[in-house]
Amino acid sequence: MASQATVPTPLASTSAVMNTDSGRLLVSPPQNSETTPPRRYQELLSRVLDGGIAVGIAVVAQLLMAGIQGVLNVNSNKVEFPPSVVAMAAIFGLFCACGCIFPGAEDFYRNHLKRPADLLNRHMSIGFTIPFLMICKGSLTDVWVIGPIIGCFVLTGLFNTVLSYVLALPLQCLMVRWDSGSWSSSDIEKGSPTTEKERQNPKLRSPVKSVCDSMDTEDFSLGVTPPESITPDSKASPTHPVSFSTSAKLWCLANPMLLLMWTLTLTIGLPLRVCLALDTPLSTLLLFALWLSTLAIQSSLKTSPYLRPFARTLLSGLFNAVLWTSLTMAAYLLLDGHLSSRPLQAMLTTLESHNPFSSALLNSFSVPLTAGDVALSILNAGLVSWGLKLYEYRLQLLSRAGLTVFTVSSLIALGNVSCGPLLAHTMGVAPQGRALAFAARSVTLALGNPVLDTLSADKSLNAAMVVISGIVYQMSLGLGVGRFLEKHLVNIGGRDDHTNDTTTTTTTKGENDPRTVAAGVAVGINAAAMGTAYLYETKSEAAPYSALSMMALGIMTVVFSTIGPLVSWVLGSVGA
């Protein structure tokens, strides 16, 4: 699950924007190139600092998980609860306690830890790539095998989407009061760090009140440059030509990690593979190089001034980083296997040993780490850092809307665990491991892994379903499907499309608008991290509820999978 970096100041043009988590692949030179290098160097130093703190958070997360795993291993007779989830809860509890004791804890988090945590969350999805690639181990070429899987995938996706929205909308209606035909938020916490400022200055509020209101493709900026900050001058092409050397220097400053990974791949990984027949260095460095490259290309597509909004949405959705990194890694495995006369199955085993860094610490690194183990370690570290995001959203979590999110997510999780495998088995999905993968149908892989381990389910199929669901949701929202459905099907308490009184809309429709909460719950439960990231990019107020529902769904799925009688019944229902 991952959120976007802080939006730059409005004075920076879209072509000059640099994320704190990954550089743009195509960075156009700014208009004033004489004053740019010092600013770029400062931004580079800030990004390096954020990266260093993110690495520190990841190391602390691994040590914490290793300690928790060691404690859980003391009594192996009891059901093992995932150490990453326990560590996430511990981080959340620790920061909440510190916030009660130290008044400056909130400022410390926002000034020093928020950007590194966002950076780690942004790149934790690299852990999806290797499990997604492992789908090549199975045989999915037979139409009688793939047909039931696709049918069950579509059916459960539609059912979960409708059910999550239908449950959340009336439940949240009970949490708020009806006032003059509009939903008014009566339970926004007074202690919110932004609420008081927004009341004093309505312009500080996000203009987006519903996830569907944010899907205007004519204003599709993806959270990089706010539409109101783009002036004709900022859209104009640079009047001063920039030399090739200056452009190259700016590109290097904008993409330091991308450049470093490819350099290490060619100078260290490739020679070690050719001379010493070592697979891990090349595969690991290549995985990171491809991941950063696909992220950079996707970011360029999102902000390209040469593409229409429709084309930007379509291409950026299709160019999913997890999907294309997995495909390019598959091409590398096929090429390496052909050159070394090894079959694909043997090449796949070189990518993962199910031994993340936290487990390797307990085993004194008796089993060498592989590329998949490193990626899985980053995924687990990102999951632990979600404890920081829970602390950031604690006001929403402890509000009435938070109760709605938790209730609906728990019901959907219970339904998926108990009925998902049974439905898949009934539709002919076989063998049992693939049917059991539907127990974690939309759970992000970080939280789905413990469930799949408990049920001995197919991880590669689960990863494929999560990634495809995210792509479909991201593209559908970007193309206006959500706005269309809300306008023609929901349409309760909606604003008049012909009114120009935006101030009234801003002040009467709050963060606990039932449509906003219901839409966030539907996206978070069914689209997981990709859908949540899209809501943050479009600055939708549904984004926090999407993030909370994504976490709540995963956590409650893990909880239900630890209930022995329920697990025994699920396994028996599919003949396992």
C-alpha positions in Angstrom: 0.0 0.0 0.0 1.6 3.0 -1.0 1.0 7.0 -0.9 2.4 9.7 -3.1 5.1 12.1 -2.2 4.5 15.7 -1.1 3.2 18.0 -3.9 5.7 20.6 -4.9 5.0 24.3 -4.7 2.7 25.8 -7.4 5.6 27.8 -8.9 7.2 24.6 -10.2 5.9 23.5 -13.6 4.7 20.0 -14.2 7.8 19.2 -16.3 10.1 20.1 -13.6 8.5 18.2 -10.8 10.5 15.5 -9.0 9.0 13.0 -6.6 10.8 12.1 -3.4 10.4 8.5 -4.1 11.4 8.0 -7.7 12.8 10.3 -10.3 11.1 11.0 -13.6 12.6 9.2 -16.5 11.9 12.1 -18.9 12.5 15.4 -17.2 12.2 18.6 -19.3 14.5 21.4 -18.4 12.9 24.3 -16.6 12.7 27.8 -17.9 15.3 29.3 -15.7 18.3 26.9 -16.0 20.7 29.3 -14.3 19.0 29.1 -10.9 18.0 25.4 -11.2 21.2 23.5 -10.3 21.5 24.9 -6.7 17.8 24.1 -6.1 18.2 20.7 -7.7 21.1 19.9 -5.5 19.1 20.8 -2.4 16.3 18.6 -3.6 18.7 15.8 -4.2 20.2 16.1 -0.7 16.7 16.1 0.7 15.8 13.0 -1.2 19.0 11.3 -0.2 18.2 12.1 3.5 14.6 10.8 3.1 16.0 7.7 1.5 18.5 7.2 4.3 15.7 7.5 6.9 13.5 5.1 4.9 16.4 2.5 4.9 16.6 3.1 8.7 12.9 2.4 9.1 13.2 -0.7 7.0 16.1 -2.0 9.2 14.3 -1.3 12.4 11.2 -3.1 11.0 13.3 -6.2 10.1 14.8 -6.2 13.6 11.4 -5.8 15.2 9.9 -8.6 13.1 12.9 -10.9 13.9 12.4 -10.3 17.6 8.7 -10.9 17.4 9.2 -14.1 15.3 11.7 -15.3 17.9 9.1 -14.9 20.6 6.4 -16.6 18.6 8.7 -19.5 17.9 9.1 -20.2 21.6 5.7 -21.9 21.7 5.1 -23.4 18.3 2.0 -25.3 19.4 -0.1 -22.1 19.2 -1.3 -20.5 16.0 1.4 -18.3 14.6 0.3 -14.7 14.1 2.2 -12.8 11.3 5.1 -10.9 12.9 4.7 -8.1 10.4 1.1 -7.4 11.6 2.2 -7.5 15.2 5.0 -5.1 14.5 2.7 -2.8 12.7 0.3 -2.7 15.7 3.3 -2.2 18.0 4.4 0.8 16.0 0.9 2.3 15.9 0.5 1.8 19.7 4.0 3.3 20.4 3.3 6.5 18.4 -0.1 6.9 19.9 1.4 6.6 23.4 4.1 9.1 22.5 1.5 11.4 21.1 -0.3 11.4 24.4 2.9 12.0 26.4 4.9 14.3 24.1 2.9 17.2 22.4 5.5 17.5 19.6 5.1 13.9 18.4 2.8 14.9 15.6 5.1 17.6 14.3 8.1 15.2 14.5 6.3 12.6 12.5 5.2 15.0 9.8 8.5 16.8 9.5 10.9 13.8 9.7 9.1 10.5 9.2 6.2 11.1 6.9 8.1 11.5 3.6 10.4 8.5 4.3 7.4 6.4 5.2 5.7 7.4 2.0 8.8 6.5 0.1 8.9 3.1 1.7 5.2 2.6 1.0 5.7 3.7 -2.6 8.4 1.0 -3.2 6.9 -1.8 -1.1 5.0 -3.0 -4.1 8.2 -4.4 -5.6 7.5 -7.4 -3.3 4.5 -8.2 -5.6 6.7 -8.8 -8.7 8.3 -12.1 -7.9 5.1 -13.8 -6.6 3.3 -12.5 -9.7 6.1 -14.0 -11.8 5.7 -17.4 -10.1 2.4 -17.9 -11.9 4.6 -19.3 -14.7 5.1 -22.4 -12.5 1.5 -23.4 -13.0 -0.3 -24.6 -16.1 -2.9 -21.9 -17.1 -3.0 -22.5 -20.8 -6.0 -24.9 -20.8 -9.3 -23.0 -21.2 -11.0 -25.5 -18.8 -8.5 -24.3 -16.2 -8.4 -20.6 -16.8 -12.1 -20.2 -17.6 -13.4 -21.0 -14.1 -10.7 -18.8 -12.6 -11.7 -15.8 -14.8 -15.4 -16.4 -14.1 -15.0 -16.6 -10.4 -12.6 -13.6 -10.4 -15.1 -11.4 -12.2 -18.1 -12.6 -10.2 -16.4 -12.1 -6.8 -15.1 -8.7 -7.9 -18.5 -7.4 -8.9 -20.1 -8.9 -5.8 -17.5 -7.4 -3.4 -17.7 -4.0 -5.1 -21.5 -3.8 -4.8 -21.7 -5.3 -1.4 -19.0 -3.1 0.2 -20.6 0.1 -1.2 -24.2 -1.0 -0.3 -23.1 -1.9 3.2 -21.0 1.2 3.8 -23.5 3.8 2.5 -26.5 3.2 4.8 -24.3 2.4 7.7 -22.5 5.8 7.4 -25.9 7.4 6.9 -26.7 6.4 10.4 -23.5 8.1 11.6 -24.3 11.5 10.3 -27.4 13.8 10.2 -29.4 15.0 7.3 -29.4 18.8 6.9 -31.1 20.7 4.0 -30.6 18.0 1.4 -26.8 17.7 2.0 -24.8 15.4 4.2 -23.2 17.5 6.9 -20.3 16.2 8.9 -21.0 16.5 12.6 -18.3 14.3 13.9 -15.1 15.7 12.4 -12.7 15.7 15.3 -11.8 19.1 16.7 -8.3 18.0 17.3 -7.6 17.4 13.6 -4.5 19.3 12.6 -6.2 20.6 9.4 -9.8 21.0 10.4 -9.5 24.4 12.2 -7.4 25.9 9.5 -9.9 24.7 6.9 -12.8 26.2 8.7 -11.0 29.6 8.9 -9.9 29.4 5.3 -12.1 27.3 3.0 -9.5 27.5 0.2 -7.3 25.1 2.2 -9.9 22.4 1.9 -9.6 19.9 -1.0 -12.2 20.7 -3.6 -12.8 17.0 -3.9 -15.7 15.8 -1.7 -16.3 12.4 -3.2 -14.1 10.0 -5.1 -16.4 10.3 -8.1 -16.3 14.1 -8.0 -12.5 13.8 -8.5 -12.7 11.9 -11.7 -13.0 14.9 -14.1 -10.5 13.9 -16.8 -10.3 17.4 -18.0 -8.5 18.3 -14.7 -6.5 15.1 -14.5 -3.3 16.2 -12.9 -2.6 13.1 -10.7 -1.6 15.1 -7.8 1.6 16.5 -9.4 0.6 20.1 -10.1 -2.8 21.3 -8.9 -5.0 22.5 -11.9 -5.4 25.9 -10.4 -1.7 26.4 -10.2 -1.2 25.8 -14.0 -1.2 29.1 -15.7 -0.7 29.8 -19.4 2.9 30.9 -18.5 3.6 27.5 -16.8 2.2 25.6 -19.8 4.3 27.6 -22.3 7.4 26.0 -23.7 10.8 27.2 -22.4 12.0 30.3 -24.2 15.7 29.7 -23.4 17.3 26.6 -25.1 19.3 24.4 -22.8 22.4 22.6 -23.9 22.6 18.8 -24.0 25.2 18.7 -21.1 22.9 20.8 -18.9 19.9 18.5 -19.7 22.0 15.4 -19.0 23.1 16.9 -15.7 19.5 17.7 -14.7 18.4 14.2 -15.7 21.1 12.6 -13.5 20.1 14.8 -10.6 16.4 13.8 -11.1 17.2 10.1 -11.4 20.1 9.2 -9.2 18.9 5.8 -8.0 17.8 4.8 -11.4 21.2 5.7 -12.8 23.0 4.0 -9.9 21.1 0.7 -10.2 21.7 0.4 -13.9 25.4 1.2 -13.4 25.7 -1.5 -10.7 23.8 -4.0 -12.8 26.2 -3.6 -15.7 29.5 -3.2 -13.8 28.9 -5.7 -10.9 25.9 -7.9 -11.5 26.7 -8.9 -15.1 30.4 -9.6 -14.6 29.6 -11.7 -11.5 27.1 -13.7 -13.5 29.4 -14.3 -16.5 32.6 -14.9 -14.6 31.5 -16.7 -11.4 28.0 -17.9 -12.4 26.3 -16.1 -9.5 22.6 -15.5 -10.2 21.6 -13.5 -7.2 23.6 -10.2 -7.7 22.5 -9.8 -11.3 18.9 -10.7 -10.6 18.6 -8.5 -7.6 20.2 -5.4 -9.2 18.3 -6.0 -12.4 15.0 -6.2 -10.5 15.6 -2.9 -8.8 16.8 -1.3 -12.1 13.7 -2.5 -13.9 11.4 -1.4 -11.1 12.7 2.1 -11.0 12.6 2.3 -14.8 9.0 1.3 -15.0 8.0 3.7 -12.2 9.8 6.5 -14.0 8.2 5.8 -17.3 4.8 5.5 -15.6 5.3 8.9 -13.9 6.3 10.4 -17.2 3.1 9.1 -18.8 1.0 10.6 -16.0 2.5 14.1 -16.4 3.2 14.2 -20.2 2.1 17.5 -21.7 2.0 15.8 -25.1 -0.8 13.3 -24.3 -4.5 14.0 -23.9 -6.0 13.3 -20.4 -7.7 10.1 -21.7 -4.5 8.8 -23.1 -2.5 9.6 -20.0 -5.0 7.7 -17.9 -5.1 4.7 -20.2 -1.4 4.4 -20.7 -0.3 5.0 -17.1 -2.9 2.4 -16.0 -1.7 -0.2 -18.5 2.0 0.5 -17.7 1.7 -0.9 -14.2 5.0 -1.2 -12.5 4.4 -4.6 -11.0 3.1 -6.0 -14.3 5.9 -4.8 -16.5 8.7 -5.5 -14.0 7.4 -9.0 -13.8 7.2 -9.4 -17.6 10.7 -8.0 -18.1 12.1 -10.3 -15.4 10.4 -13.2 -17.2 12.2 -12.2 -20.4 15.5 -12.1 -18.5 14.9 -15.6 -17.1 14.1 -17.0 -20.5 17.2 -15.4 -22.0 19.5 -16.5 -19.1 18.0 -20.0 -19.1 18.6 -20.3 -22.9 22.2 -19.2 -22.6 22.9 -21.4 -19.6 20.8 -24.4 -20.8 18.5 -24.3 -17.8 14.7 -24.7 -18.0 12.3 -22.0 -16.8 11.3 -23.9 -13.7 15.0 -24.0 -12.6 15.4 -20.3 -13.3 12.4 -19.4 -11.2 13.9 -21.2 -8.2 16.8 -18.8 -8.3 14.6 -15.9 -7.5 13.1 -16.8 -4.2 13.9 -19.1 -1.2 11.1 -17.8 1.1 13.8 -16.4 3.4 13.3 -12.7 4.0 15.8 -10.7 6.0 14.0 -11.0 9.3 14.0 -14.8 9.0 17.6 -14.8 7.8 18.6 -13.0 11.0 17.1 -15.7 13.1 18.9 -18.4 11.0 22.2 -16.6 11.0 22.0 -16.3 7.2 22.4 -20.0 6.8 20.3 -19.8 3.6 21.5 -17.1 1.0 19.2 -14.3 0.2 17.7 -14.1 -3.3 16.2 -11.3 -5.3 12.7 -12.3 -4.2 13.7 -12.4 -0.6 15.1 -8.9 -0.8 11.9 -7.7 -2.4 9.8 -9.5 0.2 11.8 -7.9 2.9 11.0 -4.5 1.5 7.3 -5.5 1.3 7.3 -6.6 5.0 9.1 -3.4 6.0 6.4 -1.3 4.2 3.7 -3.2 6.0 5.3 -2.4 9.4 5.5 1.2 8.3 1.8 1.2 7.9 1.7 1.5 11.6 2.9 5.1 11.0 0.1 5.6 8.5 -2.4 4.3 11.0 -1.1 6.9 13.4 -1.4 9.6 10.7 -5.1 8.6 10.1 -5.9 7.9 13.8 -8.6 10.6 13.8 -10.4 9.0 11.0 -9.8 5.6 12.5 -11.3 6.5 15.8 -14.2 8.5 14.3 -17.7 7.2 13.4 -16.6 6.8 9.8 -13.7 4.6 11.1 -16.3 2.4 12.7 -18.1 2.1 9.4 -14.8 1.2 7.7 -13.9 -1.4 10.2 -17.4 -3.0 10.3 -17.7 -3.3 6.5 -14.2 -4.5 6.1 -14.7 -7.2 8.7 -17.9 -8.5 7.1 -16.2 -8.6 3.7 -13.2 -10.4 5.1 -15.3 -13.0 6.8 -17.3 -13.5 3.6 -14.1 -13.9 1.5 -12.5 -16.4 3.9 -15.6 -18.5 4.4 -17.4 -18.3 1.1 -14.7 -17.4 -1.5 -13.0 -20.8 -1.7 -16.3 -22.5 -1.6 -17.6 -20.5 -4.5 -14.4 -21.1 -6.5 -14.6 -24.8 -5.8 -18.2 -24.9 -6.9 -17.4 -23.1 -10.2 -14.7 -25.7 -11.0 -11.5 -23.9 -9.9 -8.9 -26.6 -9.3 -6.7 -27.7 -7.7 -7.6 -26.8 -4.2 -4.7 -24.3 -3.8 -6.2 -22.1 -6.5 -9.6 -22.2 -5.0 -8.2 -21.3 -1.6 -6.5 -18.3 -3.1 -9.9 -16.6 -3.3 -9.9 -16.4 0.5 -7.6 -13.4 0.1 -9.2 -12.3 -3.1 -8.3 -8.5 -2.8 -6.0 -8.5 0.2 -2.7 -6.8 -0.6 0.1 -9.3 -0.7 1.8 -8.1 2.4 -1.2 -9.1 4.5 -2.4 -11.9 2.2 0.9 -13.9 2.5 0.2 -15.2 6.1 -3.4 -16.2 5.0 -2.1 -18.0 2.0 0.6 -19.8 4.1 -2.0 -20.9 6.6 -4.3 -22.3 3.9 -1.5 -23.5 1.5 -3.1 -21.4 -1.2 -1.6 -20.4 -4.6 0.3 -17.2 -4.0 1.0 -16.5 -7.7 -2.7 -16.6 -8.5 -3.5 -14.3 -5.6 -0.8 -11.8 -6.7 -2.2 -11.8 -10.2 -5.8 -11.2 -9.0 -4.6 -8.3 -6.7 -2.6 -6.6 -9.5 -5.3 -7.1 -12.2 -8.0 -5.7 -9.8 -5.8 -2.7 -9.1 -5.3 -2.0 -12.8 -9.0 -2.4 -13.7 -10.1 -0.1 -10.8 -7.4 2.5 -11.5 -8.3 2.8 -15.2 -12.0 2.7 -14.5 -11.9 5.5 -12.0 -9.6 7.5 -14.3 -12.0 7.1 -17.2 -15.0 8.4 -15.2 -16.8 5.1 -14.5 -17.1 6.0 -10.8 -18.5 9.5 -11.6 -21.0 8.0 -14.0 -22.3 5.4 -11.5 -22.6 7.9 -8.7 -24.5 10.3 -10.9 -27.0 7.8 -12.4 -27.3 5.1 -9.7 -26.6 6.7 -6.3 -27.5 10.4 -6.8 -28.5 11.1 -3.2 -27.8 14.4 -1.7 -26.0 15.3 -4.9 -25.1 18.8 -6.0 -26.8 20.5 -8.9 -24.5 20.2 -11.9 -25.6 23.7 -13.0 -24.8 25.5 -9.7 -21.7 27.6 -9.4 -21.8 27.9 -5.6 -18.7 25.9 -4.8 -18.3 27.6 -1.4 -21.6 26.1 -0.2 -20.6 22.7 -1.5 -17.3 23.0 0.3 -18.8 23.9 3.6 -21.7 21.5 3.7 -20.1 18.3 2.5 -17.6 17.1 4.9 -15.0 14.3 5.2 -17.7 12.0 6.6 -20.1 12.4 3.7 -21.6 8.9 3.3 -20.8 8.8 -0.4 -17.2 9.7 0.3 -16.8 7.0 3.0 -18.6 4.4 0.9 -16.6 5.1 -2.2 -13.3 4.9 -0.2 -14.4 1.6 1.4 -15.3 0.1 -2.0 -12.0 1.1 -3.6 -9.8 0.1 -0.6 -11.4 -3.3 -0.3 -11.4 -4.2 -4.0 -8.4 -2.3 -5.5 -6.0 -2.4 -2.5 -2.8 -0.4 -2.8 -3.2 0.7 -6.5 -6.6 2.1 -6.0 -5.7 3.8 -2.8 -2.6 5.4 -4.5 -4.8 6.7 -7.3 -7.1 8.4 -4.8 -4.2 10.1 -3.2 -2.9 11.2 -6.6 -6.3 12.8 -7.4 -6.5 14.4 -3.9 -9.8 12.6 -3.1 -11.1 12.9 0.5 -12.0 9.2 0.1 -8.3 8.3 0.2 -7.9 7.9 4.0 -10.9 5.7 4.2 -9.6 3.6 1.3 -6.3 3.2 3.0 -8.0 2.3 6.3 -10.4 -0.2 4.6 -7.4 -1.8 2.8 -5.6 -2.3 6.1 -8.7 -3.4 8.0 -9.6 -6.0 5.3 -6.1 -7.5 5.4 -5.8 -7.5 9.2 -9.3 -9.0 9.7 -8.6 -11.6 7.0 -5.5 -12.6 8.9 -7.5 -12.7 12.1 -10.2 -15.0 10.7 -7.6 -17.3 9.1 -6.2 -18.0 12.6 -9.5 -19.3 13.9 -9.0 -23.1 13.8 -12.6 -24.3 13.4 -13.2 -21.8 10.5 -10.0 -22.8 8.7 -10.9 -26.5 9.1 -14.3 -25.9 7.7 -12.9 -24.0 4.7 -10.3 -26.6 4.0 -12.9 -29.3 4.2 -15.3 -27.5 1.9 -12.8 -27.6 -1.0 -11.7 -31.1 -0.3 -8.2 -30.2 0.9 
